[in-house]
Amino acid sequence: MDDEGGTRTPRSRSDRRRQQVLEAALEAITERGVPDTRMSDIAVRAGMSPGHVLYYFRSKAHILTELLRWNEDRFHADLRAGLAGTETARERLLHLIRASVPDGPGDPHWLLWLEVWARSPHDPDLFAGRELEERRFQELVASVIRDGQRSGEFDPAIDAFDAAVRLSALIDGLAIHVAIGAPGIDRDAMLGIATAEATSLLGVDVSALS
């Protein structure tokens, strides 16, 4: 079949439809939360019938698992694009921290993570997906720290992965406060705390680059 000026395979059309569902699911879950989001809510936003949505995803739990992976793929693609424009490990680390700060209360990326953390202990597939994505970010942070150790920017005696886990956990905790609009922790406060912690862990003033 000809579509958008070229020949499209059934697979490419299926991918686009799946993406429609995931975009609609992110919108619905951000607005309503997982418990109050029905398949029909997702279907309406995707411009499909509930049965059509079920053709691509067998359940709401399946949608949430796939939504996490899809959303993190987008996040990491943006990270890689931003990192490509940096010259030093300190700049790369600051970019990772800045990119992790929520836009503000209601940030869809972080509201999705809140749902994932709440539900993953009761869903083996989601639990595995959560662990995979958390490890993915930790490894990225650790690789930047190792780059800095090789270049002489960071203390070579530091355990890079341990520092990455600590920094990642701090970012997660702070991001929750920003995403839910908790008093006292906004974007600027989170950035200041996270860069101060990075400075403490690595022995170099990361915030001096901000």
MIVORO-615877 format. One record per atom (N, C-alpha, C, O, CB): x, y, z. Coordinates in steps of 0.001 Angstrom, whole numbers, plus 500000, padded with zeros to 6 digits. Each point is the difference from the previous one (the first is absolute). Glycine has a CB too. Example, Ala and Ser with C-alpha at 12.3 -4.5 7.8 and 13.67 -1.06 7.14 Angstrom:
REM MIVORO-615877
513190494310507800/499110501190500000/500900501200500000/501036499981500665/497072498846500581/501542502223498034/500820501190500060/499230501090500730/500509501108500169/500675498264497686/
//
This chain:
REM MIVORO-615877
500845498804500000/499155501196500000/500877501241500000/501024500043500683/497144498724500540/501430502252498005/500710501265499981/499529500869501152/498796500143500215/501473499709497292/500669500732503243/499638500819501143/501041501087500140/501197499717500044/497652498351501114/500698503196498916/500879501132500171/501064500046498922/501154500326500277/498421499587502159/500037499755496308/500897500148498875/500950498842499804/500860500075499122/498960502313501228/500071496547500419/500902498867499841/499314498723500370/498874500019500496/503058501435499968/498730497425499303/499443498704500315/500286499672501452/501148500064500439/499130499181497180/498691500406503126/500143499681501408/499658498537500217/499019499504499447/500430502867501204/501327496952500128/499721498599500295/498996499925501134/499834500972500738/502467498335498490/497021499554500929/499093499842501138/500724500222501327/499421500519500954/499217497868497699/502638501214501398/500766500180501233/500137501480500341/499826500376501159/501428497499498370/499056502979499485/500189501423500293/498679500641500415/499979500861500879/501928499231497483/497002499497501016/498698500524500422/499677499560501410/499454500773500788/499766499211496846/501114498774502690/499760499484501340/500815500785501025/499510500311501086/500021497407497961/501705502598500605/500841500774500926/499393501372500267/500001500481501134/502031498304498034/497450501839499778/499413501324500186/498750499918500872/499767500870500839/501144499844496930/498290498246502033/498799499836500812/500365499737501467/499368500536500910/499402498576497072/502249500062502233/500453499738501367/500475501294500662/499723500241501175/500933497413498168/500057503170499900/500461501265500558/498826500909500335/500025500701501012/502095499090497679/496851500201500464/498798500776500306/499413499588501340/499615500844500809/499929499397496745/500392498463502668/499437499493501246/500865500421501186/499480500418501034/499523497630497728/502312501839501086/500895500356501100/499933501491500312/500004500387501168/501498497724498185/498436502716499630/499865501443500233/498684500308500707/499950500829500909/501447499640497051/497545498857501614/498695500199500621/500009499498501442/499407500620500882/499488499167496869/501777499093502482/500066499439501348/500773500923500938/499606500183501152/500272497506497881/501205502885500488/500770500917500838/499157501210500387/500033500455501144/502088498787497742/497132501266500156/499126501143500270/498928499635501026/499754500751500944/500660500107496728/498956497995502138/498910499595500899/500509499689501399/499391500408500989/499374498686497048/502348500187502052/500534499617501302/500503501220500758/499846500082501219/500777497675497861/499980503195500202/500461501232500641/498825500780500579/500094500586501079/501854499508497340/496947499901500846/498825500760500424/499204499285501087/499517500639500935/500383500348496788/499957497681502161/499062499279500862/500650499025500975/499371499594500977/499015500639497204/502874499385501563/500623498941500778/499602498641499451/498979499871499326/501033501602502701/500793497515498261/499726498669499453/498671499423500482/499241499494499173/503209500139500713/497225500416501423/498757499354500447/498748500559499323/499052499255499753/502062500332502419/498871501711497527/498805500626499428/500048500114498478/499096500570499389/500669500686502729/501281498207497278/500089500009498542/499428498701499452/500473498915500338/501566502577499743/496939498620499070/499395498832499377/500544499836498587/500516500945499404/497401499339501991/501961498521498089/500422499773498612/499229500913499059/500528500436498978/500037497173501562/498189502679499806/499197500880499148/500546501428500013/499909500701498992/498078497865501453/502582501876500686/500612501335500061/501188500085499044/500180500995499298/499083499250503103/501538498700497586/501158499955499105/499542499934498555/500562500659499126/500798498204502648/497614500336497985/499497499828498640/499486501312499422/500286500326498848/499122497317501706/499839503108500233/499464501278499527/501127500941499609/499943500633498946/498048499078502520/503040500385499379/501122500889499718/500804499542498782/500584500814499285/499521499733503148/499915498142497344/500740499455498860/499180500000498718/500525499704498927/500752498889502662/497438501736498514/499139499987498823/499690498595499520/499872499759498799/501075502428500569/498933496887501573/499747498599499666/498858499466500865/499506500685500896/502920498993498436/497175499110500387/499053499307500868/500797499259501071/501172499693499787/497121500061498326/501085499949503050/500705499216501021/500492498654499466/501074499531500378/497524501586501352/500616498272497397/500421498732499419/501252500149499154/500850499109499977/496785500158500037/502480501862499285/501176500254499181/501232500176500890/501083499520499665/497472501552498559/501281499609502899/501108500159500941/500456498638500511/501198499734500103/497935502535500566/499898496870499651/500328498661500500/500674499134498937/500643499004500331/497422501170501231/501796500191497186/500697499275498928/501507500198500139/500782499096499704/497227501186498756/502392500907501992/501430500313500129/500543499738501396/501174499665500156/498526502039498084/499456498445502778/500431499806501382/498943499180500727/498820500351499995/502476501835499995/499129496729500629/499026499046500551/499304500482501260/498949499471500363/502427498752498670/499199502787501650/499415500471501250/500561501366500351/500948500472499373/498756497163501415/499714502991500205/500516501282500486/501395499823500598/500860500868499854/496786499919500595/502569498085500222/501321499729500570/501049499877498899/501127500473500149/497793498366501799/500705500528496957/500913499869498860/500318501374499419/501147500277499648/497926497433499844/499923503144500408/500227501359499491/500989500734500903/500906500671499505/496766499383499501/502166499825502303/500874500723500925/501445499520499866/500927500810500022/497141499492501563/502126498392498278/501349499458499839/500644500512498722/501159500416500006/498163497542501265/499929502013497633/500537500474498729/500168501518499992/500911500528499362/498014497525499499/500208502630501840/500076501461500083/501281500429500705/500638500970499592/496850499169500440/502889499152501013/501245500306500700/501186499887499048/500828500907499927/498176498267502232/501079499718497114/501128499799499086/500021501056498909/501055500554499692/498862496999500772/498922502733498948/499907500988498924/500380501394500503/500728500730499328/497470497894499579/501312501735502263/500288501321500552/501483500147500332/500588501057499771/497082499045501149/502933498840499618/501427500052500315/500860500007498740/501065500617499986/498459498196502155/500036500516496810/500721500064498726/500058501441499504/501043500456499532/498226497194499905/499623503059500664/499974501410499580/500903500846500881/500734500857499507/496929498849499653/502282500052502149/500818500750500947/501485499804499695/500760500968499972/497442498795501779/502212498995498023/501404499714499740/500439500518498630/501155500391499832/498659497595501634/499297502022497571/500351500580498697/500293501491500147/500948500516499408/497618497768499420/500614502403501965/500243501430500263/501301500194500772/500748500941499736/496771499482500280/502751498683500941/501238500095500763/501212499866499084/500943500788500087/497884498272501920/501143499939497116/501136499782499099/500227501205499096/501140500379499731/498407497161500322/499368503053499485/500130501179499140/500650501153500767/500843500715499458/497125498563499230/501638500897502569/500578501061500808/501447499736500368/500817500920500022/496930499533500855/502573498299499411/501365499651500373/500972500173498840/501186500262500202/497894498138501462/500407501453497128/500865500129498818/500588501402499873/501026500186499347/497604498067499516/500728502725501754/500479501376499903/500889500427501149/500315501184500124/497643499311498644/502459498562502084/500830500337501155/501449499592499752/500277499117499188/497737500607502332/502911500933499193/501416499724499805/500656499329501195/500979499272499836/499081502665498661/499424498294502689/500625499452501202/499025499113500754/498786500072499811/502693501940500345/499086497154500700/499163499123500818/499156500821500972/498851499647500263/502863498520499537/498825502895500722/499216500853500905/498788500578499275/498907500057500564/503180500507500729/498099499861497474/498876500525499223/498969498909499738/498796500250500049/502728501434498882/498956497098500790/499074498898499731/499203499643501248/498801499730499932/502756499396498310/499134500876502904/499291499668501233/498957501062500321/498883499669500398/503147499123500450/498317502467498985/499035501068500259/498818499901499043/498861500264500384/502993501213500447/498419498144497928/498896499829499042/499054498894500464/498781500157499926/502713500624498199/499058498105502351/499151498900500482/499132500450501173/498824499646500080/502908498699499166/498849502430501654/499233500479501151/498894500944499540/498844499852500396/503186499914501080/498328501201497690/499002500967499526/498862499317499243/498833500356500162/502970501372499697/498552497282499310/498981499314499202/499056499188500867/498893499672499574/502706500236498532/498830499764503107/499193499182500899/499061500820500871/499133499441500671/502700498912499331/498328502954499994/499138500852500818/498626500121499334/499927500368498827/502088500920502041/496897498412499845/498662500143499399/499739501419499529/500564500956500532/498621497216500938/499959501958497532/499618501332499523/499251500781501071/499970501231499982/499916497875497689/499517500172503252/499223500622501070/498932499033500460/500002498843499577/500433503457499497/498648498135501782/498916499120500438/499223499442498808/499648500732499075/500179500578503056/499913497382497909/499240499374498929/500826499548498821/499431499606498982/498716501773501724/503175498658499383/500855499551498893/499634498557499639/500095499117500852/501791502435499891/497695498188498005/499527498646499624/501048498917500193/499671498900500444/498836502175497921/502752499214501310/501063499010500133/500094499492501437/500100498797500237/501149502306497884/498717499823502828/500171499613501385/498703499485500634/500055499165500902/501768502517499251/497023498795499399/498750499425500499/499867498541499558/499458499169500729/499465503112499217/501578497419498854/500016498607499558/500877499163500924/499632498891500387/499990501841497234/501543499811502727/500874499259500901/499353499778501363/500195498944500602/501770502011498203/497281499999501687/499298499806501272/499049498806499912/499916499194500927/500255503277499549/499120497426498411/499080498871499808/500776498688499918/499581498988500561/498794502523498243/502741498515500504/500815498790499849/500532499530501347/499923498813500318/500712501910497369/499903500196503104/500524499622501318/498895499432500886/500227499044500742/501531502734499058/497057498803500124/498903499542500855/499505498614499611/499619499218500870/499727503151499461/500654497314498376/499384498766499525/500984498854499761/499596498837499981/498683502584498998/503002498891500841/500955498956499617/500179498891501039/500277498869499600/500868502866499090/498715498512502622/500138498880500941/498953498910499808/500180498874500464/500788502728501137/497939498728497718/498912499043499810/499901499487498564/499071499266499663/499719501881502170/502168499241497322/499955499623498595/501413499595499565/500855500868499823/497180500711499728/502230497113500274/501360499548499676/500574500622498727/501184500331499954/498251497553501178/499734502276497837/500499500581498755/500394501467500198/501039500448499515/497507497966499180/500615502314502018/500288501403500254/501202500130500938/500816500909499842/496749499667499818/502543498525501306/501138500001500918/501300499835499220/500971500721500231/497584498319501602/501452499999497237/501201499767499194/500307501192499110/501160500379499838/498368497172500200/499430503043499382/500199501166499153/500533501187500785/500866500732499521/497308498456499013/501307500998502669/500472501096500850/501472499824500345/500783500944499897/496909499316501043/502686498530499471/501398499743500342/500918500245498806/501085500563500144/498165497757501553/500306501253497134/500807500174498789/500225501477499696/501118500409499690/497982497429499418/499839502961500981/500120501416499661/500786500766501066/500756500914499670/497069498941499090/502005499788502495/500791500653501042/501479499699499810/500844500887500126/497217498962501459/502247498895498111/501397499603499775/500559500717498763/501167500391499979/498386497345501085/499632502428497939/500421500672498774/500502501417500291/501045500408499492/497296498221499212/500919502112502106/500414501363500332/501225499985500909/500916500802499820/496706499978499944/502399498319501203/501145499909500894/501281499697499223/501049500577500286/497428498652501553/501445499875497188/501171499662499196/500460501192499170/501198500202499802/498037497420500116/499808503162499601/500368501186499231/500737501002500885/501027500549499600/496985499101498894/501466500584502700/500673500912500936/501383499458500354/500973500753500037/496794499985500895/502318497962499328/501289499393500344/501006500142498865/501184500232500245/497626498151501238/500729501479497284/500920500122498861/500547501421499895/501162500190499640/497581497997499152/500434502807501518/500464501391499987/501020500220501115/501007500679499798/496779500081499244/501957498670502126/500948500127501106/501332499338499641/501063500548500289/497023499487501359/501860498801497729/501247499322499593/500755500829498964/501229500069500026/497710497696500438/500319502862498624/500652500901499035/500754501101500738/501132500336499652/497070499184498642/501153501036502733/500627501057500778/501207499521500783/500953500753500200/496844500324499954/502167497679500289/501162499442500698/501172499820499038/501149500268500351/497319498563501269/501232500714497164/501075499815499020/500605501330499564/501197500088499727/497675497830499489/500291503112500722/500489501309499573/500642500798501133/500550501076499770/497676498920498503/501703499477502953/500563500695501147/499065501020500630/500412500747500886/501774498909498081/496559500387500589/499037500952500566/499435499526501334/499708500815500875/499718499894496812/500419497976502472/499435499430501215/501026499109500696/500913499461499374/496785500632499610/502126499773502304/500880499170500816/499987498553499498/498937499381499960/500651502124502025/501565497946497632/500027498625499484/499708498941501054/499714498854499654/501915501924498680/498438499584502946/499756499022501058/498511499757500244/499636499060500707/502508501642500332/496998500131498387/498557499881500206/499459498770499284/500415499702498880/499400502792501343/499264496793500414/499273498911499335/498927500647499124/499003500514500508/501431497825501418/499776501633496762/499135500741499076/498554499522500063/499077500814500007/502890499533498506/497833498342501532/498623499512499994/499302500308501317/498818500344500007/501849497846498405/500045501690502696/499399500337501292/499597501476500032/498918500340500479/502466497869500644/499479502657498372/499669501430499950/498794500239499098/499154500841500305/503260499742500099/497505498683498489/498876500147499072/498693499571500642/498974500655499815/502577498962498277/498472499288502662/498797499517500687/499538501025501030/498807500282500106/501921497328499545/500201502939501098/499656500990501023/499391501255499364/498980500513500459/502877498606501002/498787501359497478/499511501207499341/498648499756499348/499116500856500053/503241499872499557/497483498113499781/498732499650499366/498872499925501019/498894500477499746/502358498270498497/499026500654502912/498983499901501048/499606501382500514/498826500259500262/502078497492500384/500078503131499497/499695501363500441/499133500716498970/499030500670500352/503137499407500924/498188499777497454/499220500630498931/498558499497500027/499063500790499881/503020499433498712/497739498470501563/498648499440500043/499191500603501149/498854500412499817/502015497457499177/499740502177502183/499283500519501153/499630501461499859/498883500401500327/502303497950501043/499751502444498145/499721501428499803/498952500205498917/499126500858500127/503208499693500592/497755498660498215/499070500151498882/498560499736500430/499074500640499501/502750498682498931/497985499742502486/498652499745500521/499424501269500600/498853500357499730/501743497247500724/500201503080500364/499523501226500651/499639501071498977/498985500683500138/502437498784501848/499417500679496982/499714501019498979/498758499623499210/499144500846499741/503302499706500095/497453498173499777/498904499556499138/498640500081500675/498987500204499331/502621498306499542/498359501331502453/498705500074500695/499735501391500566/498958500247500608/501255497332499954/500749503335499228/499803501369500474/500144500156501498/499338500838500612/499175499487497482/502368498854502507/500214500099501444/500656501346500330/500846500475499243/499379496996500938/499393503139500936/500582501297500361/501482499873500343/500428499014500599/497334501722500242/503004500265498774/501403500058500388/500980499421499008/501191500305500067/497999499587502188/500339499269496811/500896499408499001/499438500290498613/499071499336499539/501658498830502074/499854502841497728/499624500274498611/501174499641499092/500985499414500450/497427502444500267/501480498493498019/501055499641499039/501369500527500440/500983499259499999/497305500763498167/501772501244502206/501281500602500370/500588499349501247/501204499758500081/498041502391498899/499881497572501994/500477499362501227/500532498603499703/501041499606500526/497302501722500820/500950497924497817/500453498659499651/501345500049499303/500893499217500322/496737500035499489/502529501653499241/501266500106499281/501140500332500965/501089499436499898/497676501301498031/500980500183503009/501027500362500953/500408498849500898/501188499790500248/497936502500499684/499886496956500560/500292498873500890/500740498895499246/500971499438500507/496988501111500862/501578499147497423/500604498918499229/501437500322499600/500869499130500060/496864500264499099/502523501852500433/501367500366499629/500906500055501233/501188499690499907/497918501612498131/500350499085503102/500788499998501235/500383498571500383/501120499750500447/497709502352500321/500232496959499054/500292498602500310/501041499442499035/500895499262500412/496780500453500498/502215500629497818/500995499555499021/501376500545500362/501003499293499892/497225500609498322/501816501343502211/501257500618500425/500597499252501183/501204499746500039/497978502477499143/499965497422501790/500464499269501176/500506498608499633/501032499557500504/497342501726500891/500902498032497729/500383498640499610/501284499963499195/500821499098500167/496789500297499843/502563501590499112/501094499941499030/501178500891500340/501053499905499370/497263499572498948/501517501386502672/501096500848500411/500346501104499038/501130500488499999/499700497597501182/498219502322497998/500203501115499063/498708500783499922/498913499426500073/502817499287498582/498386502599501196/498817500850500030/499242499935498669/500289500754499071/500865500759502577/497891497592498279/499191499861498795/499138501217499793/499783500411498860/500214497128501420/499499503056500798/499082501119499887/500672501227499402/499310500903499529/499440498207502423/502571500946498056/500704501167499448/499752500157498511/500237501062499424/501507498668502324/497769499181497628/499728500050498565/498596500488499698/499684500293498847/501926497856500839/497534501944501335/498592500313499765/499803501481499733/498873500443499781/500476497646501676/
//
